[in-house]
Amino acid sequence: MAEKTTWATAQGLGGIDFWDLAQDVDGNLSSAAATVLRHADRGPVSGSPAVLCQNTPDAASHAWNAQTTYHSGDRVYLDGHVYEARWYAKRQVPGASNTGPWSTLTACGVNPSTVQPWYADRVYNTGDKVTFRGATYTARWWTRDQTPGPVWGPWQR
């Protein structure tokens, strides 16, 4: 069982399963597996480590709640991003609409004053800078949901 658990953690799996735990009367199988799991590296099973929004420099950020009423300027975090309400919002999920009340401010843990990736739902004003497909663009005028790139658009490279 210890070898099977070691193999499972080496494959990036978060644990193992028993077909019939009731047959492990003395607890030897589950104990062997638990010992290996206790000594395995902690953290995400695969992929990048989770960014903790509660550690975002902006102390005003807090987890989004569908039952809370938000007003212009209120900030929340959800799924690794900090969002700012552009106007009244309740039950509208941040990031679900490019034209809704929420505007992506930054990814969690990233200083909002640095040049950010372009977000379709974010409102940009003249002079705002973004990165998109490896290039930096500057907004020529107010824009939202207009992809950087086309020479006739609101973005200048």
Sequence and secondary structure as in RCSB ss.txt:
>XXXX:A:sequence
MAEKTTWATAQGLGGIDFWDLAQDVDGNLSSAAATVLRHADRGPVSGSPAVLCQNTPDAASHAWNAQTTYHSGDR
VYLDGHVYEARWYAKRQVPGASNTGPWSTLTACGVNPSTVQPWYADRVYNTGDKVTFRGATYTARWWTRDQTPGP
VWGPWQR
>XXXX:A:secstr
 HHHHHHHHHTT S    S GGG TTSHHHHHHHHHHHHS  S SSSS    GGGSS TT  B  TTS B TT E
EEETTEEEEESS BSS  TTS SSSSEEEEEETTS TTS EE  TT  B TT EEEETTEEEEESS BSS  S  
TTSSEE 
